[in-house]
Amino acid sequence: MRSYLDLIPRYAKIHKRQNRMTILCIVFAVFLVCLIFSMAEMATVMELSRLSEKHGAIPLTDVLDTEMGQTLLLTAGVLFVLVLIAGVIMISGSLNNTIAQRTRFFGMMRCLGMTRSQVRRYVRLEALNWCARAIPIGLGAGIVATWLLCWCLRSLFGSEFETIPVGRISWIGIVFGALVGIVTVLLSSRTPAKKASRVSPVTAVSGNEEPFADASRIHIGPLRIETSLGIHHATSRRKNLFLMTGSFVLSIALLFSFLSLIDFVGYLMPQSVATEDFSITTPDGANAIPYANVEQLRQIEGVKNVFARRSVLDQNGLWIHNGASTMETIDLISYDDFDLDALGRDGALRDGASLEKLKNGNSGVLAASDATSPWKIGDEVEINGRKLTIVGLLKYDPFSADGLTHGKLTLIAQNATFTALTGIRDYSMVLLQTDSHLSEQSLAQIEQLVPEGCTFTDQRDRKTSGTYLAFVFCVYVFLGVILLVSALNIINCLSMSVSARIRQYGTMRAVGMDDNQLGRMVLAEAMTYAVLGCGAGCLLGIALNRLVFDMLIASHYAYAQWSFPVLAIGFVIVFLLGTTVVSVSGPLRRIRETSITDTINEL
């Protein structure tokens, strides 16, 4: 061995198991960033190809100036920063626990003449040695995942992703992936390196045991002694507490940030059960499509659903609220049962809306609304001397370009209610959903039933369901990876924390602490990290979720309203607390399987 640095690969070879989780954290950080930037590049290439087909050769800067390009850049940049911060906190916590576990080793190295600067250099190079293994694995996994995702998008949604490249290597993804691996490790190793350099040579004699806390400074209260000790172990080292809870916080923040992206694509590419393949419309909204034609359309082979609408616009009526009536200009639209059910399945109705009252009665209507609309459920509207009751509100106005009502009252009634009120049976709009392989003969039959002067539009090429599903799928894949990284980090940190206190636990067992008490103590320490991390993480995550919602959605869609993520909070808390409980079993089993004598003598 020519240099003390030659110890690094030898130590790593002997202690593979000890560093496995830390290396996995680096792998996942590299994988995530490589995948994010690779998919962003593939999407940019696809958008460049699409625009080139329409407008000829265009430079890349024009693509980046589009709404999609700006969204890709912003998303990739934010996620890069979040992954970097999360990686730094996770790896820093792991390194701190490793240093605490190896204080006697560094004390021996100081006895042999290693200076503080050499110890710092040793720790940093040891951390970089992990990169030599982790970065290639992370980059390889990111490249393969990019190929698989692109292949799936082209195979499953070919019409929308036919130009996305498959099998192409993204050098941008490779560069940023490797960069995040190196930068994360270098930033993570700074504090642990300083901590290791401060180890005294005397520690080589005393071992890696931390001094016991003075019992008079531990507040027992109504808790059991072992529970109070576990909480004290978690809170006594503030820096370690910050790193441990910080990893929870960043994981939750990443999760809530990704959830906002799902909402964003829902507004960008709204999906509906009632999305049509073909539409027949009349000029100026006149009810000029005969009732008989609609019935014939239902009989054509390959036509799955036909849902037609009638409309009476700018009708004078009274809006009655708390006994006070106000004259309003009202638009009245008729929906059939399929259209009404679609509103409920699409989540377009506000809380308290009742489709049953609308379908079963002859006087119920739905009203379009926004944040400034004064009408409420239970209000009445009088049209042509007949009173109608508002039994539900829509979250937005589906008949305006921006989703806002602009103060106009728009009502949706069932077909029977509309006909009884107006006497109109013909339609102003007919929408059709067909089989994916509609025959030319069936298409010709549909066109023959289009009245003269009406507009027949083929909407099949305008569907965005494939793009929407692909985007949501990618987001959920990232969420799954984040959850997996969070679980591995919790398991790793708790295992390292137990190993760092192994002699303390051995001494406690020697003076009479049984296995059940030991388990409660370790669980109390773990749950302290988890509860503090979940609490702070949910607060930060909710704030980030609202911030991203305002930046990406509310600033572009005036009718959009943020909702408190109750289900997401519940899932995150249950998952992280459950993972924490499960992660305690491994370290406890290792302690129980080691004899008291061996535990005390362990380094």
N, C-alpha and C positions, 0 to 999 in steps of 0.2 A: 504494500500500500504506500504509494508515493506521497499522498496528501490526505489530510483529514476529510477532504471532500469525497474521497473514494468510499467513505462510509455510507454515503447517501444511497447508492444503488444496492449495496449489501444489506443495509437496514431495511430498505423497501422490499427486498426479496424475502427476508425472514418474516417481516410483519405485513404480509399481503392482506390478511383479513382485517387488520386494524385500519388500513387506509382505503379499504374497498368502498365504503360509503362516501367518503370524501371525493374519491375519483368519480363515482357515479354522479355526484352533484355537478362536477365540472363537465362530465359528458353531457348531461341533460342541458346545462346552460349553453354549451357549444351547439348541441343539436337544435335547441329552440331557435337560437339566433340564425343559424345556418338555414333552417327551414323557413323562417320568417322572411329573410331577405331573398332567398332563392325563389319562393313563391311570389314575392313582390316583383322580382325581375321577370318571371314567367308571365305574370299578369300584364306587365308593361309591354313585353314583346307581343303578347296577344292583342292588346289595345292598339299598339303601333301598326300591326298587320291589318286590323279592322279599319283603322282610319286611312291607311294607305290605299285600301281597296276603294274607299269612297272618294278620297280627295287626291290620290296620287302620292308620290313620295313626300314624306314630311319628316322633319327632324325630331329627335327624341325630346327636345325641350317643349315641343308642342304637346306631346303626350303628357308630360309632367305638369303642364298648365291646365289640363282638363280636371274636372271634378274627381274622376276616378284616380288620376295620377296624384293629385294633392292628397286624397284620402289614403292612398297606398304609402306615400312618403310619411305622412303624419303618423299613421298606424305603426309602420315599421320603426320609426324613430322612438315613439313612446314605449313600444314593447322592448326595444333594445335597452333603453335606460332602466326600465323596470326589471328586466332579467338580469342586468348588470348589478343593480343594487341588491336584488334578492340573492344572487350568487355570492356577492361579497359578504353579506351577513351570514349566510349559511356556512360558507367555507371558513370564515373567521371564527364562528362558534366551534366548528370542528377542530380547527388548529389550536384554539385556546384550551380546549379540553385535552388535546394531545400533549401540549406543553405541560399542563398540570399533571398529567400522568407520567411524564418523563423528566421530572425535575432532578431526580437522582442521576439520570444519564447526563444531563447538561452540567450538573455539579462535578461529575467525574471528568468530563471534558475540560472544565475549567481547571481542575487539579492537574491535568496533564499539560496545561499551558495555553489552552485556547483563550484568546482575548474576547472581549465583548463584541467587537466588530466581526470577528470570525464566527461567533455564535449566530449573530444576526444574518451573516451571509450564508451560513449553513442552513438555517431555517428557510430562507428565501429560495435557495437552490433546491432544497428538498421539496418545497412546494412546486417549483417549476419542473422538477423531475416527474411529478404527477401529470403535468401537462403533456409531457412526451408520450404518455400512454393515453390520456383522456381525449386530447384534441383530435387525433386521427380517428378514434372511434366515433366521437361526436360528429365530425365532418362526414365520415362515411355514412352514418345513420341518417344525417340530414339530407345528403344527396340522394340516397335510396328512397327516403320518404318523399322527397320532392318528385322523383320519377313516378312513384306509385300514385301520388295524388294527381299528378298531371294525366297519367294514363287513365285513372278512374274518371276524371272529369271529361276527358275526350270520349271515353267508351260509354259512359252513362248519359252524358249531356252533350252529345256530339254537335248538335245544331248551334249551341251557344259557346262551345269551347273547341270548335274544330281547328282553330289556328293556334291553340296553346302548344308550345313545344314539349315533346316527350323525349327523354334521354339526353337532354342538354345539361351541361354542368354550369352552374352559376358561380363565376369567380367572385362576384360580389358577396354571395352567401358564404363562400369559403373564407374570404378575407375577414369579413365581420365576425364569422364564427370563431376563427382562430384568434382574432383580436379580443373578443370578449373572454375567451379562455385565459389568455395571458394576462390581460388587464385585471380580471377578477382575482386571479391567484396572487398577483403582485400587490394589489390593494389589500387583499385578505391577510397576507403574511406580514404586513408592516407591524401591527400591534403585537401579534404573537412573537415575532422576532425580537422585539424590544423586551418583552416579558421574559423570554428565554435568556437573553443576554444579562439580565439582572439576577440570575440564579447564582447564589454564593457557592464557592467550593465546599463550604461546610455541609451543604446539602447532600453531598456524596456520602457523608457519614450518616446523616439523619434520615435519608430516604426521601420518598416523594410524598410523605404524609403531610397534610395540612394541619396546622395547629387547631386543636378543638376549641370551639367557642366557649367562652365563659358562660356557664349555665345561668348565672344571674342576669345575663343580658338577653336571654331568650324568654319571650313572653308566652307562657303556657296557656293561660286562660282556661276556657271550658274544654279545650281540645285535649286529646291524649298526647302523652309526651312524644311518642314516635311521630305523630302527625305534626306537632309543633317543630320537631327537629327537621322533618322533611321540608316544611315551609321555610325554616331558617336557612337550610342548605341552599334553597333556591334564591333567597333574597340577600344572603350575606355577601355574595360577590356581585357587585352591581354591574360590572362590565359584562360578566357572563350572563347575568339576567337580561341585560339589554340585548345581547346578541341572540339569546335563545328566544325571547319574546319577539324580537325583531324579525326572526325568520318566519314566525307565525304571521306577523303583521304584513310582511311583504307578500307572502303567499296569498293571503286573503285579498290584499289590494290588487294583485294580478288577476285573481278570479273575478272580482267585481268590475274591473276595467274591461275584461273580455266580455262580460255580460252586456255591457253597454254597446258593444259592437254588434251583438245579436239584435238589439233594439234598433240600431242604426240601419242595418240592412233591411229590417222589416219596414222601415219608413221609406228607404231608398227604393226598394222593390216590393211594394205591398202585395201580399198574396191573399187570395180569396177563394173560398169554395165555389163561388159563383163566377169565376173567371171564364169568359166566353171564348169559343173558337171562332164563331161568326156572329155578326150583329147586323140587324136591319133597323134603320132609323128613318124617321120622317123629317122633312124640313120644318123648322120652327117648332118642333115638338108637337105637331098636330097628331090627333088620334086617327090616323088614316090607314092603318094596317088592319084588314078585316079579321074579325074573330075566327071565321071559318078557315082562313089561311093558316092561322096559328095551330088549329086543330089538325090540319093536314100535315104540317111540319112535324108534328109529334109521331106520325105514322111512318115517316121515311126511315129506311134501314140505315143504321149507323148513327142516327141521332139519339143521344143518350138523354139529354135534358133540354127542354124548351121553357124558358121563363120570360114572360112578357110583362111590360109595364104600361100603364096609362098615366096621363098627367093632365092637370088643369093648373095653369100658371097664373100668377098675379090675381088671385081670387080675393075679394074683400071679405073680411070676417072679424070676429071679436075674440080676443084672447082674455080669458077670465081668470084672475088670480086673487084669491082671498076675497072674493065678492066684488072686486073692482074690475071693470072691463075696459079694454083698450082696443081701438081699431087697428088692425094689422093687414098688410098685404101678404097673402099666404099662397105658397105653392103646395099643391096636393098631388102626391105620387102614389100609385097603386103597386103593391108587391104581391106575388103569389107565395104559397107556402115555402117553396124551395128557396126563394130569395130571402124570406124572413128567417128561415132556419140558418141560412148562410151568415146572416148578421150575428146571430148568437155564436155560431161556431168560429167565426173570425175574431170574436172578442171585440166587436165594434160597439157593444151596448154598455152603458154605464150601469153601476150597481143599482139594483132595485127595479130594473126593467122586467116586464112580464110579457113574454110572447104568448103565453096561454090566454091571458086576458084579451090580447089582440086578436087571436084566432077564434076564440070561442064566443066573443061578443060582437055586436054590430056597431059599437060606438068607440072602440079603442083605436088610438093612433100612436105612432112613434114620432118624435120630434128631433130634428138635427140640432146640435148644440155645440158650443165651444165654451171657453173659460168665461166669457162675458155675457152669455145668454141668460136672460132673467127667468125664462119659463122653467117650471119644475114638474116632476111627476105628480099627477093629481090635478093639475090645472085643466081647465076646460077651454075648448075652442068652439065657437058657434059659426057655422057656415050654412047659408041658405036656410036659416031658421032651425037647423038641427045641431044639437050639442054633441061634441066629441070630447073624449077624455084622454089626456096624455098618459099612457101607461108605461112609457119608457123613453129614455133619451139616448141618442147616439153620441159617441165621443167626439165626432166631427161632422162636418157637412160633406157627404160624398158627392154632392152635385156642384160644388164650387171648385175652382182651380186650386185654391190654397187651403181647402179644408175648413175655412172659417165661414160663419153664417152671415157676417157683416150686418147683423141686426135683423135679418129676414127670417121669418118663421116658415120652415119647410116641414111638412107632415108626410108620413108614410102610412098608408092605410091598406088593409087587406082588400083583395079584389072585390069581395062581396060588399064590403062597406063602401068602397069607392063607387061601385055601380049603383047601389041604393041611393047614394047621395047625389050623384051627377046624372045617372041614366046612361052613361057612356059604356059601351061594350068593346069597341075597337081599341087598338093599341097604338102607342107612339114609339115604342121600341120593343124589339124582339131579340133575345139573346139565345144562342144555341151552343150546347156542348156536344161534341161528336166523338166517335171512336178515333183512335190515332191513325187508323188506315181507312179513312173514309173513301169510298169508291167515287170515280168520276161520274158515274150514273146518279148516285145519291146527291152529289154536289150540284149536278145539273137540275135535279128535281127541286132542290132548295132554291136555286136561282129563279126557277120558273114561278115560284110562289112569292117573289118579291114584287110588290105593287109598283106601278110606274111612278117615277118621281122620288122613290125612296132610295136610300144609299145602302148597298150591301158591301160589308167589309170583312175581309179574311184576317183574323187576329192571330192565327196560329204561329206565325213567325215572330210575334211580339211578346210571347210568353217568356217570363223570367224565372219560372219555377226551378229550372235546372241550376241557374246561377245562384239563386237564393239557397237552395238545398246544399250546394257545394260550399258556399261561404259558411253556412251554419255548421256543416259537418267539420270544416277546418277549425272553426272556433271551438267546437266541442272536443276535437282532438287535442288542441292546445290546453283546454281546461283539464282534460284527463292527464296530460303530461304534467301539468302544474300540480295537480293533486298527488300524482305519483311521486314527484320530486319532494313535495311537502312531507308525505308519509315517510320517505326514505330519510329525509333530513331529521325528522323527529326521532326516528329509530336510532339513527347514527349519533345524534347529540346526546340522547339519554344514555345510550350504551357507553359513550366516552365519558359522560359525567359520572356514571357509576364506577367505571374503571379508575377514574382519577381519585376516587374516595375509597378504593378497595381496602386499604389498611384500616381506615376508620370503621368500615362495616365489619371487618374481621375482629377488631377490638370490641365492638358492641356485641357481637355474637359471643365473644369470650367472657363478657361480664354478665351474660344471661339473656340478651335479646333473642327471642325466638323468631322463626321464619315468618310468622304472620305479622309480627310487629315490624320486621324488616321490610316486608312487602308494603305495609301501610305507609312507612316512612318514605320509601322510594316513590310510591304512587302519589303521595302528598307533594313531593318535590316536582314530579312531572306535571301534576294537575295545576300547580302554581304557575308554571310556565304557560300551560295551555290556557288557563282562564284569563291571565293577564294578556296573553297574546291575542286570544279571540276577542276580548273586549276592546283592546286598542285597535286590532285589525278591522273589526266590524265598523268602528267609528271612522277610521281612515278610508276603508273600502266604500262605505256609503257616501262619504264626501267625494271620493274620486268618481264613483258611479254617477253622482249628480253632476260633477264637473264635466266629465266626458259626454254625458247626455246633453248638457247645455251647449257644449262646443260643437258636437257633431250633429245633433238632432234639433234641439230647440231653436238654434240660430238659423236653421234652414226651413223648419216646418213649424209655422206659428201655432198650429193647433195641437202640437205635441205636448203632452203633460207627463212629467216624471212621476213614477209610482214607487213607493217604498218597497224595496226588495225583501219582503218578509220570508218567502220560501227559500230564497238564496241564503239568507242569514241562518235560517234553521238548518239547512243542509250543511253549510260550512261548519257550524258549531258541532253538530252531531258527528260529522266526519272527523274533524280534528280531535275532538275529545275522545271519540272511539279509537282513533289511531294511537292517541297517547296512552290509553289504557292497555291496548294490545302491545305496544312497544315496550312496556315495563316487564313483560313476561320473560323476554330473552335475558336481560341483565340479571334478573332475580334468579333465574334457573342457573346461570353461570356462577353466582355467588353460593347458592345452595349446594351445588355439586363440588365446590372446593372446600376442603377441610379448613377448620379454623386456623390451624397452624400454618398451612400453606398460604392462606389469605393474608395473614399478618406478615409473612416473610416475602410476599410478592412485591415486586418493584412498582 
